[in-house]
Amino acid sequence: MGDYIMSELKSLKKSQALIKDVRGQGLMIGIVLNEDKARHIVEAAIREGLLVNTAQPNVIRLLPPLIVTKAQAKEAITVLKKVMDFMKKSALLALVATPDMSYC
């Protein structure tokens, strides 16, 4: 199952500029980010029901149980993608926002 998760995360890396590298051994997996945003991603993932941890300011640690199913792994990767997409969208909005803009 570790090979499957690593493969899926490496595919996710291609569409997520925030991901610098994916590395690990078995089910111990680290997602290295280009920015120190691991804490923000971990907090958002936990709100979405995915328990992950941060190893360093730029590393997300995944340590699923040995009995994790393929369906559960897919769901976890979907949550990570959703969180990273949201962060990307939020960063883009912050770039174009000006102090005089009001949001209703």
N, C-alpha and C positions, 0 to 999 in steps of 0.2 A: 504494500500500500504506500510505503514511503516513496518508491519510484514514481508511482502514479501522481502523488501530490507534488513532488518535485517537478515532474514534467508539466503539470497544469500550471504551476506557479511560474515556470520559465516561459510558458506561453503567455501568461498574464503580463510578464515583464515586457513583452514586445509592444503591448498597448498602453503600458503605464510608465511614463517617463520618470515617475518618482522612484521606481524600483531600479536599483543599481545592480544587484546580484541576488541570487538565491543559492543558498548552500546548506548542507546538512549531511547527516548520516542516519539512515533508517527513517524513523519518524521524528527525529530531532532536527528541526528545520529553522533556519534563520533567513529572514528577508531583509537584505541590506538596502537602505534607502539613500537617495542622493541628498536628502535634507534631514535635519534633526526633527522629524515629525512623527516618530514612532509612538510617543505618548498619546498624541492626538488620535492616531489611527487605532491604537489599542482601546482608548476610551470609547470611540465611536463603535468599534466592533463589539465591545461588551454591551453597549446599549442595544445593539442589533441581535444580541444573544450568542455571540461567539466569544469564547474565553481564550484570549491570547495574552501574551505578556511582552514586555520590552526588555531586551538584554542590554542595550545601550541606547543613547538618544536617537540613533539612526538604524536600529535593528529591532525588528519584530520577531519574537520567538514563538514558534508553533511547536507544541508537544502534545499531539493527540494521544488518546489511549491506544494500547496495542490492539484493541478490538474494534477500532474505528471502521465503519463500512464505507464503501465507495460513495454511496448516496450522501453520507454525512460529510465526507471529504469534499464532494461537489458543492454541497450547501455552504461549507466554510469558505471555499474559494469564491463562491458567488457573493457572500457577505463582504469579503475583503475587496473584491472588485467594486461593489456598490459603495463602500466607504471611500475607496480611493477616487472613484469617479466624482463623488460628492465633494471631496477635498479639492480636486482639480477644478471643478465648477466654482467652488467658493473662492479659490485663489484667483480665477479669472474675473469673477465679479468684483473682488477687492481691487484688482488692477484698474478696472474701468470706473469704479465708484469715486465720486468726488464728495467732499464734505457738505456741499449744499444740496445733495440729492436727498429726497425724503422718500421713505418706503411706507406704503400703506398696507 
